[in-house]
Structure formats: structure tokens, C-alpha cells
Amino acid sequence: MKPPVWLEAFHRDWQRLRGRRAEPGRIPLARDWEDLLDAAGLSGAAERAQAGREAEALEREGRLVLARHRYRQFIERVRLPVAGEAWLQALFQRTPPAECLARSVAVVEAQRAAGHPVLSDEWEEGCARVLAAFKEGRGLRPFRWQEPEAAGKLLELIRALTAREWGPFTLVRDASVVLGLDSKALERNRRVVESGLTLFFQRPATLETLGIMASNSCLLFDGPLTLHFADGTRHESGGLRHGDQITAADLERAVRVTTTAVKLVSVENRKTTFRRLAAANQRRDALVFATSFPTLAVRLLLEKLPESLSCWHFGDTDAAGYLILLKLRQIAGRKVRRLEMDWQDKAGSPALTLYDHCVLANLRLAPEMADCRADLEAMFAAGRKGNFEQEARGLPQLADLILPRD
């Protein structure tokens, strides 16, 4: 038999106030009767009278306690005893919170025991962090102990994403199919997945960090830029101060890309440093663009611009910052010089994580990073990130960039 609509409203209140806690309530949950009927949409006198009879029947069964007016005996409040919370959850086919928590802990423990074929230390530490939070009865974004099945599926997806090398510039829908999902699954769940990656790597991480490109990739840039299309038309940058934006689809459609700028400058931080460099680009002789791990739009831009253009990159000087520089150098089709990216020590700066050590080991062996090797070795020896944020080092002077002869 379907529960009464007023009891559904009561259950919704219980879920909102108590459903996120694993431990049982300490005091009974009570609601004003008239307000409860209003919330259930019972406005007619007959409907409200029927609801009263239903509540009284549940009172006789010992499920609810009704508080009545002292003299007129109509119902004023309805109260759910603490011992009745399990009954209410079962009535609406909801798993009791304590059971959800136990199942979630078991799911994460199983995933932890399964291990990771590549990032075993990161996997162990990440699962341990989630477990510690769950055992304290709290969630750890994006994991919620109230949803054990969802937590297990997300862990499996993070393992699958990080257990393989993705081909250069794999499109997100292709990656989704490779993983056995529908083509749009990764796009739909991108925020949750990237939040999970960030938790395990202990630094901001995206699908692009893994080499998976969004199909709607956009490029934020400042400076003169013209796209030439096969039909003879062209698109010129609008000259907006502090940045224009163009899509990878338009860049791919262009047969060639030209600029009157004489140098390219890529910037890791798009929210602050890019805006400041764009404002400083008064001569308009530089094409400044924002990139962390290079997107499809960045690859297309560098692929279609003349190879004669000199290029600099201004980024953070932690392990991830140097990794971005390496990725740019590998796809740029030209020499990419580092711009004020000398590593500086700083006492009390964050210690290198397991992820940092793994990245540093590869960077120190990469032939493309020979000019950074002393900095990488110094960071490794110090065991900490140092003064790595580009915002802390001031703004490079674009006018001071001397065009090289090579």
C-alpha cells in the first residue's frame, strides 16, 4: 500500500535533516501538522480529515506520536520517535544510513585491496583518504558514503582512466567508448571525474592532464590573429582587451592561421596572469594565449601558425608546471623557451607528493628538458615545491623578449 502523501512530505524533511548522518538521531523529529499538510498539497477539508485518520492509525500502531490541542483535541504536531527512523526508511524503500555507510566502507576497502597497475602509491593514499572520511561519517568530494554504488563506479573509472597511456590528443568521446561507456558519458560526468582525479593526485587535475581533449576545446588569447578559410573568407580577432576566445572547431576548419605578432607567449594561469599580460601587450607584437596541459585548440593553433614564430612559456615551477612545458615542447613544432621559469627554493613550501616524485623522475630523463635539469635536480634535492606559483614571481616584460637568431 502506498504511504500517505503527508508522510512522504515528512520523510523528505527527515532525509534533508537526518539522512546525511550515519548515526541515529538523538531526539525525535517533529513537524507542525498544518504545515505538513500544506507541504503535501492537501488543501481540502476532506483530504485533511482523511490525513488525520491516517495519522491516528499510525499512532495506534506505535509508529508516530501525535501532540494534540489541550482542549479541542485536534492534531498540532506529529513526532517520529528515534526508534521509528528505520521503519520510516524501510517504508520508502530507502537503505538506512548506517547500512549505506557500512556498504560504502566495504566498497572502498575492496577497491583499495585491488590496487592500481601503475599508480599504486597514489591509489593506496587516495583510497585511504576516502576511507578515513567515511569512517568518520563524512563525505570527501566527490565521494559520498550515502551512495556506495556511485562511489565504487567512480573509483573504477578513475583506475581505468589512469591505468593506460592515452594517445596524443585523444578526444573525450573516443576515450569514453574505449572505456566501454556510451560516447557522452565522460562529458556528462566530467566535473565529478576531474574532482576525483584531483583528490588522488592531490593537485588540480583534468582529463586534459591525461591527454584526453574536450571536443569543444576553446582558446583564450590576446593579440592579432586571423583565420583563413577554404571559401576565401577570414576571421580576424576583435581586438578585445584582456582576451578573445576561439574554438578548436574554427581552428580546425581554417586552412591557415596568420598573425602580425612577432612572438608567441603561452601562460599557464588564465585567471590572473594571462589577464595581466594581455593588458600589458600594448604593442600588440605578441600573441599571448592561455594553456595548462595543451588542449586540442592549442595544438591546432601551433600547428597552423608559421614555424618561424618564436615561442616562450610562462608557467609554475613545480613538477606539474615543468610537465606542461614538456608537453608544449613535444607538440609545438618549434622551440619553446621557458620564460622566467627558474626554480626558487622556499622554506615551508609544500612537500613533494608521490605524484610530484613520479613526474620529476620522468622529467629528469626527458631530453627536451635538458635546459631545466639543474632546476629539476634542485627541486628533487630540496624535497619541496619552492616558490613555484607564477603569480609570486611578478609579471614578465613582453617588450624585453629578444627574438633569437635560431
N, C-alpha and C positions, 0 to 999 in steps of 0.2 A: 504494500500500500504506500502511495506517495506521501511523504511528510507534508504537513500543512505549510502554506506559503509564509505564514508569520514565523514558523520555526526555521524556515530557510533563511529569513532575514536575521533571526537570532544567530544561526550558525555562521552567517557571513561576518557578523560582528565578532563572534568567537575566533574565527580564522584570522581576522585582522588584528585582534588584541592578544591572542594566546597561541595562534597556530605557528608562529615563528620561534617558539621556545620549546625546547625538548622536555624541560622539567614540568611536572603538573602544576596547575595553579595553586596558589595558597589561600585565596579567598574565592567564594562563589561569584560567578559573573552574573550581574543583574542588569535588567533593562526596563525602562518605563514602558508599561503596557500600551498606552495610547500611541506613543512614539513608534513602538514596534509595529503596530497595526498600520500606521501611516507609511512606514518604510516598506511594508509588504503590499501596499496599494489597496488595502481593504477599507473602502470608504462608506459602503452601505451599512445600514443598521443590522440587516440580516446577516451579512458577512461577518460583522464584528461580533455578533451574538454567537454565531457558529464557532468562531475562533475561541471565544470564552469557554464554550463547552469542550472544545478540544484540549484547551489548556487544563481545565479541571480534570479531564480524564487522565492526562499525563501526571497530574498531581496525585491522583489516587493510586497510580502505578508506582509512585515514589521517584519519578524521573525529574520533576520540577517542583519548586516551592513557589507558591503564589502569595503575594502580600496584598491584603485587601483593605479597603477603607474601614475605619474603625466602626462606623455606624451603618453605612449604607451597603457594605459588603461587596462592592464592585472591585474588580481587579485593578490594582495600582501598579504593581511591579511583578515581573517574573524573574525567578532566580534559578540558575543551574548549579547544583552542588558540585564541588570539586570531583567527587566520586562519579558524577554523571558525565564527565567530559568524554570518556571512552565510548559511552553509549551514544552520545551525540555524533562523534566522528564515525562510528560504525553505521549509524542510521543514514548518513550521507555518503557511505562507502569511501570514506577517507581513511588513510593509514594513520594511526596515532603517531604524534610527533616522536615519541621515544623509539618507536619501531622504525620510523624513517631514518632517524639518526643512526641507529644500530646498522641498518642496511647500508647507509652511505659510508660509514666507517669500514664495513666489510668490503665494499666495492673498491675503495681507495687502497686498502691493505692488499687486496688481490692484484690491483694494477701495480702497486709498488713491488710486490713479490715477483711479478712478471718481468720487471726490469726493462731496460731500453738497449737496443743493439748498438747504439752509437754514443748517446749522451747518458751513460749510466750514472755518473755522479749528479748531474743536474736533475735527472729523473728521480733519483733517491731523495735529494734535498727538496725538490718541489712537492713530491708526494708527502714527505714528512711535514712540510708546512701546512698542507691542506688537512692532513690527519690531526695535527695539533689543534688547528682551529675547530674542526668538527668535534673533537673530544671535549672541547670547552663549550660546546653548544652554540657556536657561531659559524657563519659562513666566511669564505675567503674568496672575494671576487675573482673569477666569475663562478666559482663553485658554491652551491647551496646544499646544505645537508638535507633540506626538505625535498630534494629531487635526486634521489640516488641513481635512477636510471640515466638522467641527463648528465650527472657528474661522471658516470662510467663512460658514456659515449664521448664526452668531451675529452677525457683522458686518452681514450683510444685514438681519437682524431689527432690530438697533439703528438702522440707517439708516431702515428703514420706519417704525419707531415714532416717530422724532424728525423725520421729514420732513413731517409733517402736523399740523394743529391738530385735536385730538380735541374732540368736542362736550362740553358740560358734563356731567360725571359719567357718562362712557361706562363701561358695565360691562365687566369684563375679558373675559368670554366673547364679547360683541359685538365688541370690538376684535380678538379672535383671529380671528373669522370674516372681518372686514373685511380682515385681512392675508392671507387665503387659507389660514389654518391651521384645524385642527379646533378646535372650540369650547373645549376644555380645554387646548390647547397652551400658552398663555401662563401659565395657572395652574401647570401641571406644571413649567415652566421658569422660574418667577418669580425664584427666587434667582439663577440664572445670569444672567438678563437684567438684573436690577437691579444685580448686580455689574458687568456690562459698562457700564451707564449711569453708574455711579459712577466707573468708570475714565475714561470720556470726558468727564464733566463735572467731574472732579477734586473732587467733594464727594459726600456720601451722596445718592443719587437712587433713587427708587422709581417704579413705574408710576403711583402717585398723583401724583407730581411732574408727570407728563404729562397728568393729568386722567383717568386710567383707574382706575376704582374696583373693588376686590375685592368679589365678591358676598357674601362672609362678613365684611364690614366690622364691626368692633366699636368701641364707645365706652367709654373708660375715664373715669370721672367720680367726683366726691365731692360729696355734698350731697343734699338732699331732692329726689326725683324720682318722679313717679307716671305710669304709662302706663295710659290708659283704653281699653278695647277695645269693639268693637261689641256683644258679647254681654253687656255690663254688668259684666264682670269687670275687675279692675285689678291692676297690678303696682307695688308700692312698693319703692324702693331699700332694701336691707337694712341700711343704716347701718354697713357695714363701714368701719373706719378705714383711711385711705390708699387708698380707691378701690373702687368697684364696676364691673362691666362689663355692657354690654348690647349686643345685636346690632342691626344695621341691619334685619334681618328683623322683629324685635319692634317696633322703632320704626315701620317701615312699616305694620305691622298695627294699630298704635294709631290710634284716631280722634282722640285729642288727648293732649297731654302737659302736665302741670301741675307746679308746684313752689312751695313756700313760701319759697324763696330770693327775695331782692330784687335780686340782681345775678348776672351770668354772668361767669366769668373763664376764658378759654382759655389753655392753657400749651403751648409748643412742646416742651419737654423732658419726656418722660413718665417717664424712668427715675429722675431725681433731683428736679428742680424740682417736678414735679407731686406727687410723694410728700410733699415738704416742705410745699407749700401745702395739701395735703389735711390734713396733720397740724395745720396752723395754723388750719384752718377750724373753730375751736371753737364759734363762734356758730351755725354751720350756716345762716347767712343768705346764703351764696354757693354757687352751683352751679359747681364747678370741673371743667373737662374738658380732656383732653389732645388736642392736634391739631398736626400739622405741616401739610402740604398737606391741606385739609379733605377728609375721606372722605365716603362716602355716609351713614354713620351720623351724622356731624357735621351734614351738610346737613339730614337729616331732623329732628334734634333742634332746630336753629334754626328750621326751617320750622314745627314744631308747637308750640313754646313761645310764650307770649304776646309780641307785638311790644313791649309796654310795658317788658319787662325790659331794663335797661341792660347793656351788654356791654363788657368790656375784654379785650385780648390781651397776653400777656407772652411775648415771643419774642426770639430772637437779633437783633442789629442789623447782620448782614452783608446782602448783597444778597438772599440766599435767605430770610432772616428777614423782611425787608420784603415780599418777594414773597408769603410766607404770609399776612401781614397784609392785603395787597391782595386775595388770593383769598377770605379770610374776609369782607372788606367787600363783595365782589361777590355773595356768596351768603347773607349773614346776614339780610337783610330788616329790618335795624335798623342804627343807627350802632354801629360797633365802634371804641372808643377804644384807643389804644396805652397800655400800662402800663409806665412806666419803660423806654421804647424810644428814648431819645435816643442818637444815635451819639457815641461817645467815641474819640478817636484813641489809638493806642498804638504807639510806636516799636518796630520789629522785628516787628510783626504780619504775617501772611501777605499777600502782594501780591494784588491783584485778578486773578482769572483772566479768560480770554476769556469764559467763561460769565458771570462777575460783571458784566463790562462790558456784555454784551448785555442782561442783566436790568436793570441800572441805567438803561440808555438808555430802556427801556420804562417803568420806574417813575417816572422824572423827568417823563414826559409824561402819566402817568395822573392824571386829575382827582381820583380817590378818594384820592390820596396827597399832596394839596396841603399838608397839615399836616406832612408828613415831608420836604418838598422841601429845606429847609435842611440836614437831616441827609444826605440823598442826595447833594447837591452837595458837602458837606464830605468824604464818603467818596470821591467821584469825584476831587476835587482832591488828596486825600492819596494815592490810588492803592493803598490797603491797607485791610484789613478793620477794623482798630482793635480796641478791647476789646469784641468782639462777642458773646461767649458769655454767655448769661443767668445761668449759674451764677456768673460772676465779678462780677456786679453786686449780689449779695445778694438777699434774699427780699422781695418787696413785702408791705406790711401790708394785708391784706384789710379790716381794720376801718377803715382810713383812706380807703377809697374812698368819696367823697362822691357820692351819687346826683344826677345832673344834672337840671335842670328840663326840658330838651328831650326 
